[in-house]
Amino acid sequence: TDMHLISGRLNWAIDVAPSIIGHESVGRVLEVGAKVRNFKVGDLISRVGAPGLEGSHTATWGGFATRGIACDHVAMAEDGAGSGDTTNQLIPADFDPRICTMIITWRETFSYISRMGVGAGDRVLVIGSGGNGLSYATHAKNLGAADVVMIGNGERAEFGAKVGVSAFLDYRADDLAEQLAAVKGDGFDFVIDAVGKVTMTDLALSALRSGGTLGIYGIDDMGKIRLDPGKGPGTFTFFEGGYDEAEAHDAVIAFIQAGKLDASIWMDLDDVYSLDDINAAFQAVVDRKHIKMLVKLSNG
């Protein structure tokens, strides 16, 4: 998402610069407000971020900052002070902060795939082999899917194998449609497009079984995608149920504790960049050094 913002590829890009970006952030509580009841100093909290300051800068989530703010949204709701930011959730004290940066991606995608209804025995096709695509494949397996196939960048086939896909198809292959037909069988119960490219929509529809469900989570061609029902299996559902990151927090924490979500697949936990060197971290993503890069926001 941050790379999309920097490159201006989103149709809701930053309106006013300078702006602090970054949303896959975690931080430790340094101090608490007078009415805070559920956080204490030293707690690890998800999705913290610096606010925008009028006349100085805006904040596009604000995660890339040495200091941020977290809302005790439970106390706020109890006190009638609004809902607060429900993505600010308490993380178990014994968790490694490095792996906790993945919690945001895992929560968003787990909420989405759960709302779609993926469950035991289902066949799932995931389009995309980036951070989100690999998350969907992992979640599908953790939810009991019988078979998960991935279409992605051939250079990332090894990552697909690590998350348990049964077949990995390179989206650049001239015979992609034929390869997909060979593994399609009677069709997939669910197809999740984690990229959102117009070039993949017809292929995604053709892969569904009758009565299957298609969800387009990716935003690369947001606003440009059109569905041609004639490319589908006859009857199908287009999923528009969205996601709620906070609702998936407890489930994701439980999967991490059970060893069913492994952050080292997505990033090198020992290759950490300082905030001062964040441009090098972005370049490492561009160079496909790994899927995600770690940035340490403070010297503490």
Steps between C-alpha positions, in 0.01 A plus 500: 500500500779741586669430167171577323474828690856604418457421131158667478334184368200533731203712404484619859865593531633756746325833451725720711874453546706459705316202645608219731414166342527146635227286655656161580642636823523386859627686804542481874303722734717775652229680693121489537229762520292558813199304370690208350406176677603217267858591404798534731859613456698233319204345317542416132227656283418455132451773237639795695570815303591866527211740437491774241571849630329794334751730335780246530412167339220256434490135597419212267479257792824645641673175587851603395566712808694462822194591706134427434159491662280202582135523605360306794188451291334277759520772765391762246189299414420445867535873567290602201798664333466329162638174372865601466735306276409136546812390311701599809500160668700354787757238397622232745805618693720209393461564125804605299427854371658409166234240419225730626540727198329223299192501722337783305521317165394174660199658673372676189528192283366259761194715556439514124542128434292408805216725386517335158427170670810295415503184708581133526516308174486805271716551194650848481682687224709799608616752240811680621818386674579813701441554870122483468488206261724290724286599798184382325658169410615448859161593644322268259716210614450593865123506443513146364494555124564175317694659214659841440641603162689827441556713192793737550849606412701191412791632705289449811406139443713400798289721726186335370647164589576624852136591561376169362358568154455189289581674172665832414433650157704787354267779389739583216480153341370502143293191575367617839138427406594146399700446820209623708259272313724206584472560876148645505308173512132582562596853596597687814257578779673832560724722290675789675673761285754659734640725224197644321616511139246533218696240303417232756126545543380276216749231599384518861136459397581207273664317792189499720273201546129554458384681812852611591609835641739761359655770715722782367708628791785655301498865400744526208223584251246633748198646323591349164394137540183381329347156539372310199255243643533302179854407602375339819357156573137606471412580858758659725528749786709815492616566855475858622504436874823688571689441822536628855856471618414509870256209482781268391749596772434215744500237226830624355661508845386141556644388164835662584508330840421167334788544253263524201615844385872533435621858442839379373332394174414863427820668621851447631463563872869577537524748212381815677525859372509811714242772448777725367571237235138440400562591134737205478224278641260615228766438236549149638129436440531634144800271446294206633757430768210369703123544507498742792780686677534582870557855621592572862339828591698589812833429665337364814 
